[in-house]
Amino acid sequence: MRKLLITTFLVIFAATAAMAADSVVFEAKNGNVTFDHKAHGEKLGCDVCHEGTPAKIEVNKDVAHKAACKDCHKEKNGPTKCGDCHKK
């Protein structure tokens, strides 16, 4: 019974730690971009970026500048200037 209890707590702890990753930092030459995942999710919902079951999205310069981030920021009147997202 004790092993089951310990295993359960470990699983809960691991799941909580994974869900607690509220922000992600993308490294870039002209300054890192900190993406606040929790705030975006609360404001826009998961479906805006994730199709089907939410999973990790591979983000690179092209995705951020052309497809996902910048286009959405233009539509929603979010920040679009380099220095708005890239911080040195």
N, CA and C of each residue as an Amber inpcrd file, in Angstrom:
protein
   264
   0.8270000  -1.1960000   0.0000000   0.0000000   0.0000000   0.0000000
   0.8700000   1.2600000   0.0000000   1.9490000   1.2180000   0.7370000
   2.8430000   2.3760000   0.8240000   3.4700000   2.6700000  -0.5470000
   3.8750000   1.6170000  -1.2610000   4.4760000   1.8130000  -2.5830000
   3.4730000   2.4310000  -3.5490000   2.2370000   2.0080000  -3.4700000
   1.1890000   2.5670000  -4.3220000   0.9800000   4.0490000  -4.0120000
   0.9670000   4.3840000  -2.7530000   0.7830000   5.7780000  -2.3480000
   1.9440000   6.6430000  -2.8310000   3.1570000   6.1690000  -2.6730000
   4.3380000   6.9130000  -3.1240000   4.3160000   7.0780000  -4.6430000
   3.9820000   6.0140000  -5.3480000   3.9070000   6.0780000  -6.8090000
   2.8530000   7.0820000  -7.2550000   1.7140000   7.0910000  -6.6030000
   0.6440000   8.0290000  -6.9320000   1.0940000   9.4640000  -6.7320000
   1.7600000   9.7360000  -5.6170000   2.2610000  11.0880000  -5.3610000
   3.3080000  11.5050000  -6.3870000   4.1650000  10.5870000  -6.7830000
   5.1730000  10.9040000  -7.7950000   4.5420000  11.2400000  -9.1370000
   3.5370000  10.4920000  -9.5160000   2.8390000  10.7610000 -10.7800000
   2.1460000  12.1120000 -10.7190000   1.4810000  12.4010000  -9.6280000
   0.8030000  13.6920000  -9.4670000   1.8210000  14.8260000  -9.4940000
   2.9390000  14.6480000  -8.8160000   3.9850000  15.6710000  -8.7960000
   4.5260000  15.9210000 -10.1980000   4.8020000  14.8510000 -10.9500000
   5.3410000  14.9910000 -12.3040000   4.3380000  15.6960000 -13.2170000
   3.0720000  15.3430000 -13.1090000   2.0410000  15.9800000 -13.9350000
   1.8990000  17.4530000 -13.5830000   1.9410000  17.7620000 -12.2970000
   1.8350000  19.1510000 -11.8590000   3.0200000  19.9620000 -12.3500000
   4.2150000  19.4010000 -12.2790000   5.4070000  20.1050000 -12.7440000
   5.3340000  20.3680000 -14.2380000   4.8530000  19.4190000 -14.9960000
   4.7390000  19.5910000 -16.4480000   3.7140000  20.6700000 -16.7830000
   2.6060000  20.7000000 -16.0770000   1.5710000  21.6860000 -16.3450000
   1.9640000  23.0640000 -15.8300000   2.9250000  23.1280000 -14.9260000
   3.3340000  24.3970000 -14.3390000   4.2630000  25.1900000 -15.2480000
   4.6660000  24.6180000 -16.3680000   5.5320000  25.3300000 -17.3070000
   4.6930000  26.4190000 -17.9720000   4.5380000  27.5250000 -17.2560000
   3.6700000  28.6010000 -17.7160000   4.2800000  29.4080000 -18.8460000
   5.6160000  29.4260000 -18.9310000   6.2480000  30.1860000 -19.9940000
   7.4030000  29.3970000 -20.5880000   7.6810000  29.7190000 -21.8520000
   8.7400000  29.0570000 -22.6010000   9.6220000  30.1520000 -23.1740000
  10.9380000  29.9720000 -23.1040000  11.8670000  30.9480000 -23.6610000
  12.4820000  30.3840000 -24.9340000  12.3190000  31.1320000 -26.0270000
  12.9160000  30.7750000 -27.3030000  14.1410000  31.6500000 -27.4980000
  15.2820000  31.0200000 -27.6940000  16.5210000  31.7760000 -27.8760000
  16.6110000  32.2870000 -29.3050000  17.0350000  33.5390000 -29.4450000
  17.1820000  34.1610000 -30.7570000  18.3770000  35.1010000 -30.7330000
  18.9820000  35.3070000 -31.8900000  20.1650000  36.1650000 -31.9970000
  19.8840000  37.5900000 -31.5420000  18.7290000  38.1100000 -31.8940000
  18.4180000  39.5040000 -31.5540000  17.6490000  39.6520000 -30.2440000
  17.7330000  38.6540000 -29.3920000  17.1000000  38.6940000 -28.0780000
  16.1020000  37.5650000 -27.9140000  16.0900000  36.9870000 -26.7490000
  15.2010000  35.8600000 -26.4870000  13.7390000  36.3010000 -26.4270000
  12.8690000  35.3850000 -26.8030000  11.4280000  35.6350000 -26.7650000
  10.8330000  34.7450000 -25.6780000  10.1720000  35.3570000 -24.7070000
   9.5030000  34.6100000 -23.6600000   8.0300000  34.5170000 -24.0150000
   7.5580000  33.2880000 -24.1870000   6.1680000  33.0230000 -24.5520000
   5.4180000  32.6020000 -23.3030000   4.4350000  33.3810000 -22.9130000
   3.6180000  33.0670000 -21.7380000   2.4850000  32.1390000 -22.1680000
   2.7420000  30.8450000 -22.0590000   1.7950000  29.8320000 -22.5230000
   0.4720000  29.9110000 -21.7700000   0.5540000  30.0610000 -20.4770000
  -0.6640000  30.0910000 -19.6620000  -1.5590000  31.2680000 -20.0340000
  -0.9730000  32.4530000 -20.1810000  -1.7700000  33.6370000 -20.5160000
  -2.4040000  33.5100000 -21.8970000  -1.6360000  33.0090000 -22.8740000
  -2.1900000  32.8300000 -24.2130000  -3.3290000  31.8070000 -24.1930000
  -3.1400000  30.7130000 -23.4690000  -4.1620000  29.6770000 -23.3890000
  -5.4410000  30.1700000 -22.7410000  -5.2900000  30.9460000 -21.6690000
  -6.4680000  31.4710000 -20.9760000  -7.2200000  32.4790000 -21.8410000
  -6.4820000  33.2850000 -22.5890000  -7.1030000  34.3270000 -23.4000000
  -7.6980000  33.7820000 -24.6960000  -6.9730000  32.8490000 -25.3440000
  -7.3670000  32.4100000 -26.6820000  -7.9240000  30.9950000 -26.7470000
  -7.6040000  30.1710000 -25.7760000  -7.9880000  28.7640000 -25.8170000
  -6.9380000  27.9450000 -26.5440000  -6.9910000  26.6570000 -26.3780000
  -5.9840000  25.7530000 -26.9480000  -6.1250000  25.6000000 -28.4600000
  -7.3640000  25.6190000 -28.9500000  -7.6380000  25.3330000 -30.3600000
  -6.9820000  26.3120000 -31.3300000  -6.6760000  27.5250000 -30.8720000
  -6.0790000  28.5200000 -31.7590000  -4.7370000  28.0290000 -32.3080000
  -3.9550000  27.3770000 -31.4690000  -2.6240000  26.9010000 -31.8920000
  -2.5590000  25.3870000 -32.0780000  -3.2660000  24.6690000 -31.2260000
  -3.1880000  23.2100000 -31.2260000  -4.3920000  22.6070000 -31.9520000
  -4.1180000  21.6930000 -32.8540000  -5.1980000  20.9570000 -33.5190000
  -5.3640000  19.6300000 -32.8090000  -6.5910000  19.2920000 -32.4420000
  -6.8260000  18.0400000 -31.7370000  -6.2930000  18.1010000 -30.3260000
  -5.6620000  17.0250000 -29.9000000  -5.0940000  16.9560000 -28.5610000
  -3.8830000  17.8750000 -28.4670000  -3.8560000  18.7890000 -27.4890000
  -2.7020000  19.6780000 -27.3640000  -1.4010000  18.8950000 -27.2130000
  -0.4160000  19.3060000 -27.9660000   0.9080000  18.7060000 -27.9230000
   1.9290000  19.8000000 -28.1810000   3.1640000  19.4990000 -27.9190000
   4.2310000  20.4680000 -28.1130000   4.3060000  20.8600000 -29.5920000
   4.4300000  22.1590000 -29.8340000   4.5590000  22.6810000 -31.1940000
   6.0050000  23.1120000 -31.3910000   6.5900000  22.6750000 -32.4820000
   7.9610000  23.0680000 -32.7970000   7.9190000  24.4840000 -33.3750000
   8.5640000  25.4160000 -32.6860000   8.5540000  26.8120000 -33.1230000
   9.9530000  27.1900000 -33.5800000  10.0180000  27.7870000 -34.7640000
  11.2690000  28.3390000 -35.2650000  10.9660000  29.7370000 -35.7940000
  11.9720000  30.3780000 -36.3600000  11.8110000  31.7520000 -36.8270000
  10.6830000  31.8730000 -37.8590000  10.6400000  30.9570000 -38.8250000
   9.6100000  31.0280000 -39.8570000   8.2080000  30.8780000 -39.2810000
   8.0390000  29.9370000 -38.3730000   6.7310000  29.7200000 -37.7510000
   6.3170000  30.9630000 -36.9600000   7.2510000  31.5030000 -36.1980000
   6.9350000  32.6580000 -35.3560000   6.6780000  33.9160000 -36.1800000
   7.4880000  34.1450000 -37.1950000   7.3770000  35.3880000 -37.9500000
   6.2800000  35.3710000 -39.0000000   6.0260000  34.2310000 -39.5970000
   5.0830000  34.2020000 -40.7140000   3.7490000  33.5760000 -40.3500000
   3.7600000  32.4480000 -39.7140000   2.5210000  31.6950000 -39.5390000
   1.8520000  31.9830000 -38.2000000   2.3720000  31.4160000 -37.1760000
   1.6560000  31.4000000 -35.8990000   1.6330000  32.7530000 -35.1860000
   2.7480000  33.1840000 -34.6980000   2.7860000  34.3110000 -33.7630000
   2.4370000  35.6570000 -34.3820000   3.2100000  36.0850000 -35.3510000
   3.0570000  37.4470000 -35.8570000   1.7120000  37.6660000 -36.5400000
   1.2580000  36.6960000 -37.3190000  -0.0520000  36.8420000 -37.9700000
  -1.1720000  36.9550000 -36.9370000  -1.0980000  36.1400000 -35.9050000
  -2.1140000  36.1950000 -34.8480000  -2.0380000  37.5310000 -34.1160000
  -0.8210000  37.9930000 -33.8460000  -0.6690000  39.2810000 -33.1710000
  -1.2620000  40.4090000 -34.0140000  -1.0940000  40.3440000 -35.3390000
  -1.6830000  41.3650000 -36.2130000  -3.2100000  41.3140000 -36.1340000
  -3.7740000  40.1190000 -36.1750000  -5.2320000  39.9570000 -36.1120000
  -5.8090000  40.4460000 -34.7910000  -5.0960000  40.1720000 -33.7040000
  -5.6040000  40.4670000 -32.3560000  -5.0360000  41.7570000 -31.7700000
  -4.3430000  42.5490000 -32.6160000  -3.7160000  43.7980000 -32.1680000
  -2.7020000  43.5800000 -31.0490000  -1.9330000  42.5170000 -31.1800000
  -0.8610000  42.2290000 -30.2290000   0.4330000  42.8790000 -30.6850000
   1.5090000  42.6880000 -29.9480000   2.7870000  43.3000000 -30.3140000
   3.3330000  42.7100000 -31.6180000   3.8450000  43.5770000 -32.4980000
   4.3810000  43.1030000 -33.7790000   5.7780000  43.6340000 -34.0740000
   6.2710000  44.5800000 -33.2900000   7.6120000  45.1070000 -33.5250000
   8.6330000  44.1670000 -32.9040000   9.8280000  44.1260000 -33.4910000
  10.8840000  43.2090000 -33.0250000  11.1090000  43.2960000 -31.5150000
  11.3080000  44.5250000 -31.0370000  11.6200000  44.7380000 -29.6290000
  10.4800000  44.4360000 -28.6810000   9.2710000  44.2840000 -29.2180000
   8.1270000  43.9450000 -28.3640000   8.2560000  42.5210000 -27.8240000
   8.8130000  41.6310000 -28.6230000   8.9380000  40.2280000 -28.2260000
  10.3780000  39.8360000 -27.9020000  11.3110000  40.3300000 -28.6960000
  12.7350000  39.9890000 -28.5000000  13.3220000  40.9020000 -27.4330000
  13.8230000  40.2950000 -26.3630000  14.4200000  41.0490000 -25.2540000
  15.8630000  40.5920000 -25.0550000  16.7650000  41.5620000 -25.0070000
  18.1840000  41.2420000 -24.7780000  18.5160000  41.3310000 -23.3210000
